Amino acid sequence: MLPLIIGIAFGILGLNILTVLGVGLLRWRLWHRNRNHLAFLNTWRPLLMQQALEGLSTPLPPLHPQDLIAFLNLWNYLHDSLRGNAIEQLNQLAFSLHIPEQAQHMLSRGRMREKLIAIHTLGNLAWRPAWDQLVQMALEDSPVLSFSAFRAMMHISPLAALPLLGDHLREGKANWSRAKLSGTLSKVGNSGQLADALIEEALKSPEPVAAELVRYIGVIHGVGALPKLRILLGLAHSTELQAACLSVLGDLNDFYSLDMIRSYCTHPEWVVRLQAVQALGKVGLDDDIALLTGCLQDSSWWVRYRAALALGNLPGMTSARLLGLRGIIPAPEAEQMIDFVMGRQEIAA
């Protein structure tokens, strides 16, 4: 019995020693990794900042393979933070270190985290040789991977990448963040050409998808697409697409669509009337007072509210004129809405 107890005691002691050694080894590895990372930052951060701001006049030190991920993270952070000529300077440094080829190699061999870093890098470099691989990744089921690839493609060639957005939506995939899509589209140049491409995708899409694409025209302020957007509104049957078109026409201050907007103020669906009234508040004229006054008696609270706001936004509208309208409208709900809006909105006396 005693030998058994002694054996158990030594076993427990051995386990404790192994635990202490294991914890010590982990702490040492963490300390060693942090020290190496700090040494890397102390070497490369000043070099990257100098290159970005004024260009380097001295040769670069070698970039060790174990530092590649840390370098890409730092380079991408600076690339996303800086503007103008600094971007070109950073790109030149990356090309001199053969970063595009190394990042492209990571697309097929790296883990998910490494692939995302590589995709980010290739997008920032607008590296066209990786296009086919990025297309395949944009078709993946993973929303993180597929959207990252699409965003990189938008940096490389926006007009060539945009049909992928249409295909993604037409296939019923709604797993890309609208906010991130809006941010990506708004950062891309050539908004006129991009708006044309968006409206073309909308015209050949089912109406729910077309409505989604139309909203992005408003995000990029694509005034060049307005003529075709008016055509799309005339062809639309669903309330979702009609409302989306009216919203964008108002946001882009399309005075040429004024008559169309007026015609939707009496639409059977309140959602459409709401967007029409809201658009009228942005492009409407003094002639629209009677129409908006009628909307103050709408069955929907939101339509009445937006009609009162629209009246206050019309050119030349004053608080005295609004009070005069309040006195001639027999409906109590209209009077209440005008009082409510006058209390919240600054209107010229």
C-alpha positions as CSV (number, residue, x, y, z in Angstrom):
1,M,0.0,0.0,0.0
2,L,2.8,2.4,0.9
3,P,4.6,2.0,-2.4
4,L,1.4,2.8,-4.2
5,I,0.9,6.0,-2.2
6,I,4.5,7.0,-2.8
7,G,4.0,6.3,-6.6
8,I,0.9,8.5,-6.7
9,A,2.7,11.2,-4.8
10,F,5.6,11.2,-7.3
11,G,3.1,11.1,-10.2
12,I,1.3,14.2,-8.9
13,L,4.7,15.9,-8.3
14,G,5.8,15.1,-11.8
15,L,2.5,16.5,-13.3
16,N,3.0,19.7,-11.3
17,I,6.5,20.0,-12.5
18,L,5.4,19.5,-16.1
19,T,2.6,22.0,-15.7
20,V,5.1,24.6,-14.4
21,L,7.5,23.9,-17.2
22,G,4.7,24.1,-19.8
23,V,3.5,27.5,-18.5
24,G,7.0,28.8,-18.3
25,L,7.6,27.7,-21.9
26,L,4.4,29.4,-23.1
27,R,5.4,32.6,-21.3
28,W,8.9,32.5,-22.8
29,R,7.5,31.9,-26.3
30,L,5.0,34.8,-25.9
31,W,7.8,37.1,-24.6
32,H,10.1,36.0,-27.4
33,R,7.4,36.6,-30.0
34,N,6.5,40.1,-28.6
35,R,10.2,41.0,-28.5
36,N,10.6,40.0,-32.2
37,H,7.5,41.9,-33.2
38,L,8.7,45.0,-31.3
39,A,12.1,44.7,-33.1
40,F,10.3,44.4,-36.4
41,L,8.1,47.5,-35.8
42,N,11.2,49.5,-34.6
43,T,12.9,48.7,-37.9
44,W,10.1,48.8,-40.5
45,R,7.6,51.4,-39.2
46,P,10.0,54.3,-39.6
47,L,11.1,53.0,-43.0
48,L,7.5,52.8,-44.2
49,M,6.6,56.2,-42.9
50,Q,9.7,57.8,-44.5
51,Q,8.9,56.1,-47.8
52,A,5.3,57.2,-47.7
53,L,6.1,60.8,-46.8
54,E,9.3,61.6,-48.7
55,G,10.8,58.5,-50.3
56,L,13.7,56.4,-49.1
57,S,17.3,57.2,-50.1
58,T,18.9,54.2,-48.5
59,P,18.6,50.5,-49.4
60,L,15.9,48.5,-47.6
61,P,16.9,45.7,-45.2
62,P,15.9,42.2,-46.1
63,L,12.3,41.2,-45.3
64,H,12.5,37.8,-43.5
65,P,9.7,35.3,-44.3
66,Q,8.6,35.1,-40.7
67,D,8.0,38.8,-40.7
68,L,5.8,38.8,-43.9
69,I,2.4,38.8,-42.1
70,A,3.5,41.5,-39.7
71,F,4.8,43.6,-42.7
72,L,1.5,43.2,-44.6
73,N,-0.6,44.2,-41.6
74,L,1.5,47.3,-41.1
75,W,1.7,48.2,-44.8
76,N,-2.1,47.8,-45.2
77,Y,-2.8,49.9,-42.1
78,L,-0.7,52.7,-43.5
79,H,-2.1,52.3,-47.0
80,D,-5.7,52.6,-45.7
81,S,-4.8,55.6,-43.5
82,L,-2.9,57.8,-46.0
83,R,-3.9,59.5,-49.2
84,G,-2.5,61.0,-52.4
85,N,1.2,60.5,-53.3
86,A,1.9,58.5,-50.1
87,I,-0.1,55.6,-51.5
88,E,2.0,55.5,-54.7
89,Q,5.2,55.6,-52.6
90,L,4.0,52.7,-50.5
91,N,3.1,50.7,-53.6
92,Q,6.6,51.3,-55.0
93,L,8.1,49.9,-51.9
94,A,5.9,46.9,-52.0
95,F,6.8,46.2,-55.6
96,S,10.5,46.4,-54.8
97,L,10.1,43.8,-52.1
98,H,8.0,41.5,-54.5
99,I,5.0,41.7,-52.1
100,P,2.4,41.2,-54.9
101,E,3.9,37.8,-55.9
102,Q,4.2,36.7,-52.2
103,A,0.6,37.8,-51.4
104,Q,-0.7,36.0,-54.5
105,H,1.1,32.8,-53.4
106,M,-0.7,33.1,-50.0
107,L,-4.1,32.9,-51.7
108,S,-3.7,29.2,-52.5
109,R,-1.5,28.1,-49.6
110,G,-2.4,30.3,-46.6
111,R,-4.9,29.8,-43.8
112,M,-8.1,31.9,-43.8
113,R,-6.5,34.7,-41.8
114,E,-3.5,34.8,-44.2
115,K,-5.8,34.7,-47.2
116,L,-7.8,37.7,-46.0
117,I,-4.5,39.6,-45.4
118,A,-3.3,38.7,-48.9
119,I,-6.6,39.7,-50.5
120,H,-6.5,43.0,-48.8
121,T,-3.0,43.6,-50.0
122,L,-3.6,42.6,-53.6
123,G,-6.7,45.0,-53.7
124,N,-4.6,47.9,-52.3
125,L,-2.0,47.2,-55.0
126,A,-4.6,46.8,-57.7
127,W,-2.7,43.6,-58.7
128,R,-4.4,42.4,-61.9
129,P,-2.5,39.0,-62.2
130,A,-4.5,37.7,-59.2
131,W,-7.9,38.5,-60.9
132,D,-8.9,34.9,-61.7
133,Q,-8.1,33.7,-58.2
134,L,-10.1,36.6,-56.7
135,V,-13.1,35.8,-58.9
136,Q,-13.1,32.2,-57.6
137,M,-12.9,33.4,-54.0
138,A,-15.8,35.9,-54.6
139,L,-18.0,32.9,-55.5
140,E,-17.2,31.1,-52.2
141,D,-20.0,30.6,-49.7
142,S,-18.1,32.3,-46.9
143,P,-19.4,35.9,-46.7
144,V,-16.1,37.1,-45.2
145,L,-13.9,35.6,-47.9
146,S,-16.2,36.3,-50.8
147,F,-16.8,39.9,-49.9
148,S,-13.1,40.6,-49.2
149,A,-12.4,39.2,-52.7
150,F,-15.1,41.4,-54.3
151,R,-13.8,44.5,-52.5
152,A,-10.3,43.8,-53.8
153,M,-11.6,43.4,-57.3
154,M,-13.4,46.7,-57.0
155,H,-10.0,48.3,-56.3
156,I,-8.5,46.6,-59.4
157,S,-11.3,47.1,-62.0
158,P,-14.7,48.4,-60.7
159,L,-16.6,48.0,-63.9
160,A,-15.4,44.5,-64.4
161,A,-16.1,43.5,-60.8
162,L,-19.6,45.0,-60.6
163,P,-21.5,42.2,-62.5
164,L,-20.4,39.9,-59.7
165,L,-22.5,42.0,-57.3
166,G,-25.5,41.6,-59.6
167,D,-24.9,37.9,-59.9
168,H,-24.5,37.6,-56.1
169,L,-27.9,39.3,-55.5
170,R,-29.7,37.5,-58.3
171,E,-28.6,34.1,-56.9
172,G,-30.4,35.0,-53.7
173,K,-27.2,35.5,-51.6
174,A,-27.9,38.3,-49.1
175,N,-24.9,37.7,-46.9
176,W,-22.8,40.7,-47.8
177,S,-23.1,43.7,-45.4
178,R,-25.0,46.6,-47.0
179,A,-23.0,49.0,-44.9
180,K,-19.7,47.5,-46.1
181,L,-20.9,47.4,-49.7
182,S,-21.9,51.0,-49.5
183,G,-18.5,52.0,-48.1
184,T,-16.8,50.0,-50.9
185,L,-18.8,51.6,-53.7
186,S,-18.5,55.1,-52.3
187,K,-14.7,54.9,-52.3
188,V,-14.4,53.9,-55.9
189,G,-13.8,56.6,-58.5
190,N,-15.6,57.1,-61.9
191,S,-19.0,57.3,-60.2
192,G,-20.6,58.1,-63.5
193,Q,-19.5,54.9,-65.2
194,L,-20.2,53.0,-62.0
195,A,-23.7,54.4,-61.8
196,D,-24.3,53.4,-65.5
197,A,-23.1,49.8,-64.7
198,L,-25.4,49.7,-61.6
199,I,-28.5,50.8,-63.5
200,E,-27.7,48.3,-66.3
201,E,-27.5,45.5,-63.7
202,A,-30.8,46.7,-62.2
203,L,-32.6,46.8,-65.6
204,K,-31.8,43.1,-66.2
205,S,-32.6,41.9,-62.6
206,P,-35.8,40.9,-60.8
207,E,-37.4,43.8,-59.1
208,P,-36.3,43.0,-55.5
209,V,-32.7,42.8,-56.7
210,A,-33.1,45.9,-58.9
211,A,-34.3,47.8,-55.8
212,E,-31.2,46.9,-53.9
213,L,-29.0,48.0,-56.8
214,V,-30.8,51.3,-57.2
215,R,-30.1,52.1,-53.6
216,Y,-26.4,51.9,-54.3
217,I,-26.8,54.5,-57.1
218,G,-27.9,56.9,-54.4
219,V,-24.9,55.9,-52.3
220,I,-22.4,56.9,-55.0
221,H,-24.5,60.0,-56.1
222,G,-24.7,58.6,-59.6
223,V,-26.5,61.5,-61.3
224,G,-25.5,60.1,-64.7
225,A,-27.9,57.2,-64.2
226,L,-31.0,59.4,-63.7
227,P,-32.4,59.2,-67.2
228,K,-32.4,55.4,-67.1
229,L,-33.6,55.4,-63.5
230,R,-36.7,57.3,-64.6
231,I,-37.3,54.6,-67.2
232,L,-36.9,51.9,-64.6
233,L,-39.4,53.7,-62.3
234,G,-41.9,53.8,-65.2
235,L,-41.5,50.0,-65.7
236,A,-41.6,49.1,-62.0
237,H,-44.5,47.1,-60.6
238,S,-43.4,46.3,-57.1
239,T,-43.7,48.8,-54.3
240,E,-40.1,48.0,-53.2
241,L,-38.6,49.1,-56.5
242,Q,-40.9,52.1,-56.9
243,A,-40.0,53.3,-53.4
244,A,-36.3,52.8,-54.0
245,C,-36.4,54.7,-57.3
246,L,-38.3,57.6,-55.8
247,S,-36.0,57.8,-52.8
248,V,-32.9,58.1,-55.1
249,L,-34.6,60.6,-57.4
250,G,-35.2,62.8,-54.5
251,D,-31.8,62.3,-52.9
252,L,-30.1,63.3,-56.2
253,N,-32.4,66.3,-56.6
254,D,-33.7,65.2,-60.0
255,F,-36.0,68.1,-61.0
256,Y,-36.7,66.5,-64.4
257,S,-38.6,63.7,-62.6
258,L,-40.9,66.2,-60.8
259,D,-44.0,65.2,-62.7
260,M,-43.3,61.5,-62.1
261,I,-42.8,62.1,-58.4
262,R,-46.1,64.0,-58.1
263,S,-48.0,61.2,-59.7
264,Y,-46.9,58.7,-57.0
265,C,-48.1,60.9,-54.1
266,T,-51.5,59.2,-54.5
267,H,-50.2,55.7,-55.0
268,P,-52.3,53.0,-53.3
269,E,-49.4,51.8,-51.1
270,W,-48.4,54.1,-48.3
271,V,-44.7,53.1,-48.6
272,V,-44.6,54.5,-52.1
273,R,-46.5,57.6,-51.1
274,L,-44.1,58.2,-48.3
275,Q,-41.1,58.2,-50.6
276,A,-42.9,60.4,-53.2
277,V,-43.8,63.0,-50.6
278,Q,-40.3,62.9,-49.2
279,A,-38.8,63.4,-52.7
280,L,-41.2,66.2,-53.3
281,G,-39.8,68.0,-50.3
282,K,-36.4,68.1,-52.0
283,V,-37.4,69.0,-55.6
284,G,-40.9,70.4,-55.2
285,L,-42.0,73.9,-56.1
286,D,-44.6,76.4,-54.9
287,D,-47.1,74.7,-57.2
288,D,-46.9,71.6,-55.0
289,I,-48.5,73.2,-52.0
290,A,-52.0,72.0,-52.8
291,L,-50.8,68.4,-53.4
292,L,-48.8,68.3,-50.2
293,T,-51.7,69.9,-48.3
294,G,-53.8,67.0,-49.4
295,C,-51.2,64.5,-48.2
296,L,-51.5,66.0,-44.7
297,Q,-54.8,64.1,-44.5
298,D,-53.3,60.8,-45.6
299,S,-54.3,57.6,-43.7
300,S,-50.6,57.0,-42.8
301,W,-49.0,59.0,-40.0
302,W,-45.6,58.8,-41.7
303,V,-47.0,60.2,-45.0
304,R,-48.6,63.1,-43.1
305,Y,-45.4,63.8,-41.2
306,R,-43.3,63.8,-44.3
307,A,-45.8,66.0,-46.1
308,A,-45.6,68.5,-43.3
309,L,-41.8,68.4,-43.5
310,A,-41.9,68.8,-47.3
311,L,-44.2,71.8,-47.0
312,G,-41.7,73.4,-44.7
313,N,-38.8,72.7,-47.2
314,L,-40.5,74.2,-50.2
315,P,-38.8,77.3,-51.7
316,G,-40.2,80.5,-50.2
317,M,-42.2,78.7,-47.4
318,T,-42.5,80.7,-44.2
319,S,-44.0,80.0,-40.8
320,A,-46.7,82.5,-41.6
321,R,-47.7,80.7,-44.7
322,L,-47.7,77.4,-42.9
323,L,-49.9,78.9,-40.2
324,G,-52.2,80.1,-42.9
325,L,-52.5,76.6,-44.4
326,R,-53.2,75.3,-40.9
327,G,-56.2,77.5,-40.7
328,I,-57.8,76.4,-43.9
329,I,-57.4,72.6,-43.5
330,P,-60.4,71.1,-41.9
331,A,-58.7,67.9,-40.7
332,P,-57.5,68.0,-37.1
333,E,-54.7,65.5,-37.8
334,A,-53.3,67.9,-40.5
335,E,-53.3,70.8,-38.0
336,Q,-51.6,68.7,-35.4
337,M,-48.9,67.6,-37.9
338,I,-48.1,71.2,-38.9
339,D,-47.9,72.2,-35.3
340,F,-45.6,69.2,-34.6
341,V,-43.3,70.0,-37.5
342,M,-43.2,73.8,-36.8
343,G,-42.0,72.9,-33.3
344,R,-39.2,70.8,-34.6
345,Q,-38.1,72.5,-37.8
346,E,-36.6,76.0,-38.3
347,I,-38.7,77.8,-40.9
348,A,-38.2,81.4,-42.0
349,A,-40.6,83.8,-40.5
